[in-house]
Amino acid sequence: MKNKRELLIIKRVFVLKKTIFFSFFILCLFLIYTNIYKGKYYLQELNRINNAYHEKKTAPRGRIYDRNHKLLVDNKLVPEIVFLKPDKISTKEMINLSYNLANLIEVDYSKITIKMEKEFYIVNNNLDNLITKEEWKKYDERIINKDDIHNLKIYRIDEKMLESIKELDKEAAYIYYLLNNGFSYEIKTIKKENLTDKEITIINDNLDKLRGVYIDYNYERDYIYNNTLKSIFGRVSNVPLEEKNNYLVRGYSLNDQVGISYLEKQYDDYLQGIKGKYSINNDKMKIEEESRRGKDIVLTIDIDLQLKIEKIIEEELINSKNEPNTSLFNSVYVVIKDPSNGDILAMSGKGIRKVNNKYEIYDLTTGVLTNSITPGSVVKGASMMVGYKEKAINIGEKMTDECIKLYSFPKKCSWKTLGLIDDIKALSLSSNVYQFKTALKVANFDYSYNRKINDVTKAFDIYRAFFKELGLGSKSGIDLPIDGIGNVGTKNSPDLFLNYVIGQYDGYTTMQLSEYISTIANNGERVYPHLLLEVRNNDNNEGLGSIFFKYNPKSNKININKKYIERVKHGFKDVMETGLGKNFMGSIKDVSGKTGTSETFYDIDGNGVIDTKTVSNAFVGYYPSNKPKMSIAITFPNIVIVNNNDNRSYANKRITQKISQAFYDIYK
């Protein structure tokens, strides 16, 4: 048995081991923090001390071109007044610098806070009398520290003390904050917005009084076609705080410019340039290494087609306001795609609003990916294929189009009684009843008038699973960080099930509808949409360099016999030749497609209660019918308000015709 001394020794050794382990663990954490999170800071400090080298704030990003190598997004040099803190500059010098700048230039100090004013008041005044003897004693005894003393002063500065601060003082206080905000090695921007040539000249003429202040030139994006596709290009800004750890590990600084949305974010690794370096000697800036532009990207977009489509939509949205019942018709979305390879040739969303009694068009292109619509009959091709696949119907099978009635649910009819029709005419004339009867067969239900049906869950799942294969109810797979899934209903009553098969339940984005029609057009091979065509090296400053990377689109085949796809394509061709879609793509020959109309509802007074019944339209199609060059998906939410008269707008048909013709004129 061990004596007390041995036990004590064992206990002490155990405590020592734990202490050593814990100390080693803390050391490891400190090393990780120092190397990963603070590594760039210490590296820049080392360069500053040894070489006096500094990085420029920004670098020129790679350019963005359309498929025909027309420049869409470039870089432009933007002047700004900046400050790089010199060695051994005193607080008094910083205060004087702030006042000098306030006297020379106009700085918007509307964002100044009370705390900033108090901070400036402290450095301008000796406020030691605000600290009690007891608190100074605690400070001497290291019970409280310098920061605690400073915070006590901040707390005890009252409004009366700040009454002496004038407008010039406030401007100087804000400038002082800008000069000191962030790490000392970082370049601080004093003014960029609304910087005038006169101010640039004044600063350059007074650099001897403005130690550490320079006129610098940094890069910003230049959009050649103004707002066209600007939202899809995305934004460039400082590293987002919510993603800072990811960027810091990759060697970025928090003030680095990165793509934070859409294409700029998706392809930031290619587009990111290399920042130039400069040195400061005798308070003069010298460029040591020029900035280098990032790689260029070439998109699938055809800017000529894009501009034509945008003009058509803008004109027709305004024209529609002269037609009855269109007060809620405020947006149109369209996607033009090459179904064989997934290239997005054009995509646009436009909205209209009234401002000061004039109509104003605004961009909604991101809504192509995020805003869903109840599409109506355009999905009947998918529903028909489910019927074939599940052996509920055969090719050429005829049914009588007549109103049907299920127990405890209202009658359900087509837009008119169509009589005995086959599957082709069911698509061509957009029969609801043909789809209802097919769906009930998929659910293993023998229909008879007013018969009760209970569970349709399995049949619902069968339809939804196949719809997802076609892109309806699943993400489109586009090469962007945002990709909407649409609006999927959560209930599964028999009535809703029948609504679903005619496109009157779930909602889909325009991009999802594009996937659906493109997959059918491409004989069941779904090629996922993409905007990137290729990445080019920056071999020279002007023009495109050599190819660095070509985009390889992803694809998969839907699980259905090819003959059923061909049958639906036959039906879609008949829609455009003799059915409800006749002339929807204008005078262009050999087209296929499907129209869609859905009952929708609107909260007109914004009180959270749906109070107005509307009609929404959709169209999907492709050209030519054999080996299509293009597919089109276009949606028209709330195109008319439903009331007692039959007056309505035909803007949907006009827009579809003109956009189809615009494509034909370029690619015929």
N, C-alpha and C positions, 0 to 999 in steps of 0.2 A: 504493500500500500504506500502511495506517495505521500511524503510529509508536506507540511504547509509551505516550506521554502521552495520545494520543487514545483508545487502547484502555482505559487506566485511567479516563479520564473517562466513557466509555461504560459501563464496568463499574459505576462509582459511581452513575451515573444509574439504571442498571437496579436496583441494590440499593435506591436511594432510592425508586424507583417501587414496588418490592415492599413496602418498609417502610410507605409511605403506604397502599397497598392493604390490607395486613394490618391496619394501625391502624384504617382506615376500617371494615373487616370486623368487628373487635372492637368498635368503637363501635356499629355496627348491632346486633350481638348484645346489647350492653349496653342499648341503647334498647328492643329487643324485650323483654328480661327485665324492664326497669324498668316498661314500659307495660302488658305483658300479665300477667306473673306477679306483679309487685309493685305493680301499679297501684292495686289496691284498698287495699293497706296504706298507700301514700303519700297516697291520697285521704282515708282515714280519719284519718291523722295530721294532714293539713292541716285537716280539719274539727275535729279535737280541739284544735288550736292556735288556730285562728281563731274557731270557733263553740262549741267544747266539745260537739259533737253526737256521739252514739254510736248505733249500731243495736242494737235488741233482739236477743237470741240467736235467737229463733224468731218465726215469724208463724203465725197460724191458717191451716191448709190448707183448701182447698175441701172441702165436705161430699160424702158419697157417699150416693145415694138408690137405692131399687129402682124398678122400672118403674111402680109405683103411687104413687111419691113418698113412700114410707115411709123415714124416715131410718135409714141403716145405720151410718155412721161420722161422728162429730162431733169437736169439739175440746174439751179441758178444760184449765183453767188449773191449773198445778202450781207450788206455791211451791218456791223453792230459795234457798239461801244462796250469794251470788255475791260476787266481788271484781273491782273495776276499779282498776287501779294508779293512784294519784294522782300528780300531778307532784311531783318532789323528795321522794319518800319514801326514807328511808335504809335501809340494810341492817339496822341495829339496830332500826329501827321495824318492819321486816318480821318480824324474829325475835320481837320482843315481841308482834306481832299473832298470829303462829303460836301462841305459848303462851297468849295470851288466848283464842283460839278453842278450843284444846285443853282449856282449863279450863271453858269454857261449854257446849260441845256434844260429843256422841259422834260421832267420825269413824272409819269403818272403815279402818284403816291396814294391813290384811292384805296389800295389794299393795306395801307398801314394800320396796325393794330395798337391798342393801348399799351400792350407789352413792349412793342417796338419803341414807342415814344418814351416809355419808362427806362428802357435800356439806354437810349441815347441821353436821356436826362442824367442818368447815373454817371456815364463817362464824361459828361460836361460839368459835373458838379461833385464836390466833396460831400458825400452824404453819410460819413462815418457817425455823425451825431444821431442817425436813426437807429443805431445799434446800442443796446444798453451795456452797462459795465459788466453785468452778469454774462451777457452773450459774448462779449470780448474775452472774458475770462474762460468761458467754455471753448472759445476758438483757440486760445493759447494752450489750453489743456488738451486740444485735439478731440474734444467731444463733438464739436461741429466743425465743418470745413469751410473753405472759401465759397463754395457754391451755396451753402446754407446761408452765409452772411449776405451774399448777393440776392438770394431769394427773399430774405427778410427786408432788404431795401426795396425790392420791387413791390412787395406787399404793402409797405408803409408809405410809399409815394401816393399822395392823395390828389384829387382833382384840382384843388387850389394850387398845388405846386406846379401842375401842368398848365395852368392858365397863362403862364409867361411864354409858352411855346407858340411861336408865330408860324405862318404858312411856310416861310423859308426854312424854319427849323424842322417842320414836319417833312418837307421834301428832303432835307439833309439827313434826317433820321432814317427815312426809308432807304436812301442811297447807302447810308452806313450799314444798314441791315443787309443790303445786297452785296456790299463789299466783304462782309464777314460771314455770310451764310455758306455752310458747307465746309469741305476740307480746304485747308490753306493752299494746297497745291493745285486746286481746281481753278479753271478760268471762270470768272463770274460775269454774267451778262448784265450790264447796267441799263442799256437801252437798245432795242431792236425795232419794235413796232413804231411806226410813224417817225422814223429817224430821217431828218432832212439833210440835204446837201450842205446847207448852211451850218448845221450842227457838226457835221463831219469836218468841215473846214475849221470851225472854231476849236474843236478838240485838237486837230493836227497843229494848229497855230499855238496851242497852249500846253503842249506835251511836257515842256520843262517844268510846269507847275503841277503836273498831274502824274506823279510818280506811280508806275504800275498800270496806268490807263493806256489803252491802245485802240486803234480802229482795226478790227479784225473782219475777215470775210469768211462766212460759213455757208454751207450748202443747204438749200431747201428744194423740195420737189416743185417742178414746173410742169403743169398739165397743159399739153399742147391744144387739146380740144376742150378746155375749160372744165365744165362739170360732167362731161360725158364719161361714164364709167368710173368717175372719181371715187365713188363709194366702194366699188369692187376692187379698185387698185388698193384701197386701204390707207391707213394713216401711219405716219412715222412720228415717233415721240421718244421721250426718255424711257428708260427701262421701267415697266409697270411695277409698282411696289409689291403687288401680290405675286409677282413672278421673279422677284429680285434674286432669290437663292439660286434659281435655275440659271440666271444670267451670270451671277457672280462666279459660280463654279466654272463657267465657260470662259472666264477671263474678262467679262465686261465690267465697266463702271456704271454706277447708278445713273450718271448723267449722259451715258452713251445714247445715241439715237438708234432706235431699232424699229422694225415694222411691228405694229401692235394690232393690226387687223387685216383681214382678207389677204389679198395677194402679197402685200408688203410683209405680212407676218408669215404666210405660208412659205415664201421663198426668200426669207431674210438671209439665210446662210449664203445664198448665191449673190444677192443684191448688196450685201454689206460691203462697204469700201474699206480701205486702209487709211487711217488718219495720218496726215503729215506731221512732221516734227519740226520744232523750232527752238532756238536758244535765246536767252536774254543776257545780253552783255552791256554793262553800263546803262541799264534800263532801256536798251534798244532791242527790238525783236528781229531775229535773223532766221530765215527759213533754212532748215538743215536737210529736210527730206520732204518732197512734195507728196500731197495726198494722192491716193490711187483709187480710181473708180472700181466699184464692184463689177461682177459679171452681169451681162445684159440678159434679159429674158424676152423671148418671142412668144406671143400669145396666139391662140387659135382665132381670135376675134378678127373680123374684117371690118375695119373702121368705116369704110364707105357704106357698107350695108347697115352698120350700126347707126350712123348719122341719118340715113334715109328712114329707118324705122322710127327713130326718136321724133323726127319731124312729122311723120304721118300720125303718130299717136298724139303729139301735142296739138296739131291742127284739128284732129277729129274730136278730141276731148273738149276743145273750145266750141267746135261746131255743135256738139251734142247738147250744149246748154241752150240752144234755140229750139230743142225738141221737147215734147211734153214728158212729164213724169221722170225727169232725169236729175232731179236735185240731189239724189244720193249716189249718182254715178260719178265717182271721184277718182277712179284708178283703173289702169290697164297694165297687164304683165305679159311679156312674150319671151319665148326662147326659140332661137333657130339653131339647129344642130345638124351635123353630118352623122346620120345614124350608123354609118359603116365604121367609123373610127372614134366617135365620141367627141369630136371637135365642136366646141361651142362657137358658132360663127357670129352670133349676136345675142344679147340678152338685155332687156330693158324693162323698167317699171316706171311709170309716170303717174303723178297725182295732180289734181287740180283743186284750187281753193279760191275763194273770193276775198280779195284784200282791197279795201277802199273802193268798193263797187267795180273792181276790175278783176278778171280771172287771171290767176297766176299758176304756172306749171312748176312743179318741183319734182325732185328725183326720188324714186322709190325702188331703184333697181335691186337693192338687197332683198326686197320683198319677194322677188322671184324665188328665193331660197327659203324664206321664212313665213310668208303670208299664205295661208291655205284658203281654199274655196270649196264649197260643195259643188262638184263638177257636173252633176247631171249625167245625161246619156252618153257622154264620151267614153265612159267605162264599160259600155255594154259589150265591146269586143272582148274584154277580159272575162266578163260574166259568161259570154257565149262559150269561150274556151273551157271554162270550168265545167259547163254542161257537157261538152264533148268528152273531156278528159274523164269525167266521172260516169260516163255511159248513160247519162240521164237523157240525152238526145243524140240523134244520129245526123250526119250531114244530109241536108235536104229534107229533114223532118218537118211536117206541117202541123200547125196548131191553130185553133180558132182564137182570134183576138177578141175577147169579150170581158166585161168587168168581172172581177172575182171578189168573193166575200169569204173571210174567215170569221169564225165565231168570236164575238166580242170586239171585233175590229171593223172599221168602216170599209166600204167598198173601195177597190183599187182598180183603176182603169188606165188605158193608154190615152193619148191626147185626143184620139177619136177611135171609134170602133173600126178595126181594120179587117175583120172577117178572117177567112182561112188564108194563112200566110206561111211561107217556109222560112228557114233561118236567114237567108239572104235578105228577103224583104223585111224580116224582123229588125235587121240592122238598118237597112235602107230607109225604112219608114219609122224607125225608132219605136218599136213596140215595147211597151212596158210589160204587157200581159205575157208575151212570149218568155221574157226573163223571169216573171213571177212563177209561171208554171214549171219552167226548167229548174228554178231554185227549189221549189217544193219537191220535185223529183230527186234532186240531190239530197234533200233532207229525208228521203224515203217516205214521202207523204203522198197518198193518193187523194188528190183534191176532189172535193165535191162542195157544192154551195153551202156556206155557213158551217162547215165542219170545223171542229175544234182541233187545234194543233198545239202541242205543249212545248217540248224542248227542241230548239233549233241550234243549240250550242255547237254540236259537231259540224253541221253544215256551214255555220258561220265561220268556224275555224278553217274549213276546207277552202272557202272563198278567200278569206283573208291571207292564208298562206300562199295561194297562187298569185293574188294581187301583189303581194310583196315581191315575188319573183320578178314581176314586171316593173317594180319600182313604186307601186302605189302602197303607201303606208310604211315604207322603209326609207332610210337615207339614200340620197341619190348617188353618193360616192364621189361627188365632185371634189377637186383638189383645192378646197378652201377650209379654213378652220371652223366655219359655220355651215351647217347643212341641216335644214329643217326636216322633221319627220311627219309634218302634217298634223291633222286633228283626228285622232282615233277615238271613236265612240266606245263607251264602257258597258252599255246595256245590250241585251241580246234577245229582245222579244221577237215573236214572229213578224209583227208589223215592221219593226226596224230592220229585220233581216231582209224583208222584201224591198224596203227602201234602199238598203245597202247595194243590192245587185243592180239597181238602176241609177246609182250615183247620187242618192238623196240622203246619205247618212254621214259617212266619214268625209273629212276634208283633205285635200291634197294641194301641195304647192305646185306652181307652174313648172318648176324643174322636175318634180315627180311625174307630172303628166307628160313632160317631154321624154322622160325615160320610158314610160309606158308605150307611147306611140312609136318611139325610135326602135324599141325592141321588136315590136310587130313588123315595122318596116324592114328591119334587118333579119327577118326570118327566124326570130326567136333567140338571136344572140344579143344579149344585153351588153353593150359597150359603155362603160361608165363615163359620164361627162367629165371633161377637163378643159382648163383654160391655158395650161402651159403646153407649148409646142416644142420648144427647145431652149437650151441655155447656151449662150455664146461667150467665149473668152473675150477679154478686153485686150485684144492684140494691139490696137492703136486707139487714139483718142477719138477719131471720127469714123463713123460707120460701124458695121458689125464685124466682129472677129470670127475666128474659127469656132466650129461647133464643139462645145464641151460635153453636152448631154442632150439626148433626144428623148422626149417623153414617150413611154411605152404604155398605152392605155390598157386598163384591166377590163376583162370581160368574162361572161359566163353564159352558158346556154340554159334557157328555161326548160323545165321538165314537162314536155308535151310533144306529141307526135306532130311532125311538120305539116301533115295534111290538114290539121285543124287550124294551124296558123294561116295556111293558104286559103282556107275557107273564110276565115275572118277578113283576110285581105281582099278576097272577092267581094265580101259584103261592104267593106269600106270603099271600094271602087264604085260599087253600085250607089252608095250614099251620094257620091259626088256627081254621078252621071244621071241618075233618074230620081234620087231620093231627096231628103230634106237638106242635103248639103250642096245641091246643085248651084253652081256659080259662086260658091263661097270663096273659091280661090281664083275668081275672075275668069278670064278667057284662057287660062293656061290649060293645056290638054294633058291627059294621062295623069290625073291626080287622084289621091285617095284620102279619105278622112272621115271624121265623125263630129257632128255638132252635139252640143249639150246645153240643156236648160234646166235650171234647178230653182225650187222655191226656197227663198232665203228670208231672213228677218233682220231687222235693224233697230237699234235703240236710238231713236231720233232725238230725244231730249237729254240723253246721257245720264238718266237716273238709275241705270242698272236693270231696267225692265224692257224686254223686247216688245216693241209696240207698233212696228211698221212692217208690213209684208212687202217683200221685193222679189224680183227675178234676177238671177245671175246667169251669165252665159259662159260657155267655154267652147273652144274648138281645138281639135288635134288633127294633123294631116301630114302628108308627105308627097314628095315629087321627085322623079316620076314614080309611077306605081311599081315598076320593075327596076331593081337596083337604084334606090332613091339616093339623090344627092343631098337632100335636106328633109328634115322633119320640122314641123312647127307646132308649138303648143302656146295657146293664148287664152287669157282669162279676163272676164269683165264682171267684177263683183258689183252687185246691186245696180244693174244697168237701168232698170226701171222700177218705179213704185207701182204696186198692184192697186188699182182702184176700179171704179165701176165702168170706166171707158176702156176701150181696147188700144188707145193710142200708145205707141211705144217708139223707142229709138232703134234704129238699125245700124248704129255706129259699129256694133260688133262685126257685121258683115262687111261694111265699108273698110274698116281697119284691116280685117283679114285679107280681103281682096288686094288692097294696096300693098301690104307687106309682102304677100306672095308674089305680086308683080315686081316689087323692088328686088327680091331675090332673083327672080327669073331674068330681069334685065341685066344683072351682073353675071349670072352663072349659066345662062341658056346655052 
